[in-house]
Amino acid sequence: MPRTVNAALLAALSSDSFEMAHLIFLDVGSGIYLTDHASDITYIDLYQASDHLIEVGNTTETQDLKVNTINIGLSGVDQTYISIFLQSNWINKPATIRQVVINNGAIVGSPLTLFQGQITKFSVSENNRTSKVTVSIASHWADFEKKAGRLTNNTSQQYFFPLDVGFQYAAATVKDLKWGRE
């Protein structure tokens, strides 16, 4: 992913005192905006400082065309995030991980987008002392081979139209069907 680093950001990185923070956006429920910084950060939206953001996975970049993934770990102790994921449509919802440089409490330059993709799964792991929600985010290539639409078979047709048997013998058709052309 190409990135440009502006002069203000380069100057801040070369100084002796700066802080770095992640800005995490998950489009689940009404939207989850979290940061691992000690205080809230405003960048377009308000990213809330949270002790529940316990892990941001490492990103890797290659020249190969592959599905990259990253995991975000959230504390499940207070059940907030577990409830949000159980009650929301989270599959393939957008997610973005940015990193910012902070100097004197303000964002310096523009945030760097570390990862942008879609939520592919979440899992909950618990024991008698801890509870953790792991959210997996994959790049946009995750749906590359997904087959969209309906299939031309009797089972698919019966699902939507139980009395229609129009595709009853579709599997027996040997020749290639030319839809919309001769």
C-alpha positions in Angstrom: 0.0 0.0 0.0 1.7 3.2 -1.1 2.0 5.9 1.6 3.2 9.4 1.6 4.7 11.0 4.7 4.5 14.7 4.8 7.2 17.1 6.1 5.5 17.8 9.4 5.3 14.0 10.2 9.0 13.5 9.2 10.1 16.4 11.5 8.1 15.0 14.4 9.5 11.5 13.9 13.1 12.9 13.9 12.5 14.7 17.2 13.2 13.3 20.6 9.7 13.4 22.0 6.6 12.1 20.3 4.0 9.4 21.0 2.4 7.0 18.6 -1.2 5.6 18.8 -3.5 3.4 16.8 -6.9 4.5 15.6 -9.2 1.6 15.1 -12.5 1.8 13.3 -14.9 -1.2 13.1 -18.2 -0.7 11.3 -20.2 -2.9 13.7 -23.3 -1.7 15.5 -23.3 2.1 15.4 -19.5 2.0 14.8 -16.7 1.3 17.1 -13.9 3.9 17.3 -11.0 3.0 19.6 -7.5 4.2 20.3 -4.7 2.8 22.4 -3.6 6.3 23.4 -4.0 7.4 27.0 -6.7 10.0 26.1 -9.4 10.3 23.4 -8.3 11.4 19.9 -10.3 13.3 17.4 -9.6 12.7 13.8 -12.8 13.2 11.8 -14.6 11.1 14.5 -13.9 10.7 18.2 -11.7 7.7 18.9 -12.2 6.7 22.5 -9.2 5.7 24.7 -10.0 2.3 26.0 -8.3 -0.2 28.3 -10.3 -2.9 26.4 -8.2 -2.6 23.3 -5.5 -5.0 24.3 -3.8 -6.1 21.0 -3.3 -4.8 17.5 -1.7 -7.4 15.3 1.3 -6.7 13.0 0.8 -5.9 9.4 2.9 -7.4 6.6 3.3 -6.3 3.1 4.4 -8.3 0.1 4.4 -7.9 -3.6 2.4 -11.1 -3.9 -1.3 -11.0 -4.6 -2.7 -12.7 -1.4 -5.3 -12.1 1.3 -3.6 -10.3 4.1 -5.2 -10.5 7.5 -4.7 -8.8 10.9 -6.2 -9.5 14.3 -7.4 -7.0 16.9 -7.8 -8.2 20.5 -10.5 -6.7 22.7 -11.2 -7.5 26.3 -14.5 -9.3 26.7 -14.6 -8.9 30.5 -17.5 -6.4 30.5 -19.4 -8.2 27.7 -19.8 -4.9 25.6 -18.0 -6.1 22.5 -19.3 -9.6 22.7 -22.9 -8.2 22.8 -22.2 -5.8 19.9 -20.9 -8.7 17.7 -23.6 -11.1 18.6 -26.4 -8.5 17.9 -25.0 -7.0 14.7 -24.4 -7.9 11.1 -20.6 -7.8 11.2 -19.7 -10.0 8.2 -17.7 -8.1 5.5 -18.2 -4.8 7.3 -15.4 -2.2 6.8 -12.5 -1.9 9.2 -9.6 0.5 9.2 -6.4 0.6 11.3 -4.5 3.9 11.3 -1.4 5.0 13.2 -0.8 8.6 14.3 2.1 10.6 15.7 1.1 12.8 18.6 3.2 15.7 19.8 1.9 18.0 22.7 -1.5 16.3 22.6 -2.1 17.0 18.9 -1.9 14.8 15.8 1.1 15.7 13.7 0.6 15.5 9.9 -1.8 12.9 8.5 -2.5 9.5 9.9 -0.9 6.5 8.2 -3.3 3.9 7.1 -1.8 0.6 8.2 -4.6 -1.7 7.2 -8.0 -1.4 5.5 -10.3 -4.3 4.9 -13.4 -6.1 6.0 -14.3 -8.0 9.1 -14.2 -11.8 8.3 -14.7 -13.4 11.7 -14.6 -12.9 15.4 -14.0 -15.4 18.2 -14.3 -15.3 22.0 -11.9 -17.1 24.2 -12.5 -17.3 28.0 -11.1 -18.9 31.1 -11.8 -18.3 34.8 -9.7 -15.1 34.8 -9.9 -13.5 31.4 -12.1 -13.1 28.3 -10.9 -11.9 24.9 -12.7 -11.1 21.7 -10.4 -11.5 18.6 -11.6 -9.7 15.5 -10.1 -10.8 12.2 -9.8 -8.3 9.4 -8.9 -9.3 5.8 -7.9 -7.3 2.8 -10.5 -6.6 0.1 -9.1 -9.7 -1.8 -11.0 -11.9 0.8 -14.1 -12.0 -1.4 -12.3 -12.3 -4.8 -13.5 -15.8 -5.5 -16.9 -15.4 -3.9 -19.7 -16.5 -6.1 -22.5 -13.9 -6.0 -26.1 -14.3 -6.9 -28.2 -17.5 -7.0 -27.4 -20.8 -8.5 -29.3 -22.4 -11.4 -30.3 -25.5 -9.6 -33.6 -26.8 -8.2 -32.5 -26.4 -4.6 -31.7 -22.7 -5.0 -34.9 -22.1 -6.8 -37.0 -24.0 -4.2 -35.5 -21.9 -1.4 -37.0 -18.7 -2.9 -40.0 -20.1 -4.7 -41.1 -23.4 -3.1 -43.6 -24.3 -5.7 -41.6 -23.5 -8.8 -39.9 -26.4 -10.5 -38.4 -24.5 -13.4 -34.9 -25.7 -12.6 -35.8 -29.3 -11.8 -33.9 -30.7 -14.8 -31.2 -27.9 -15.0 -28.5 -30.3 -13.7 -29.3 -32.7 -16.6 -28.6 -30.1 -19.2 -25.2 -30.9 -20.7 -24.6 -28.1 -23.2 -23.5 -24.6 -22.2 -26.5 -22.2 -21.9 -26.0 -19.0 -23.8 -27.8 -16.4 -21.8 -28.6 -13.3 -23.8 -26.8 -14.3 -27.0 -27.2 -16.7 -29.8 
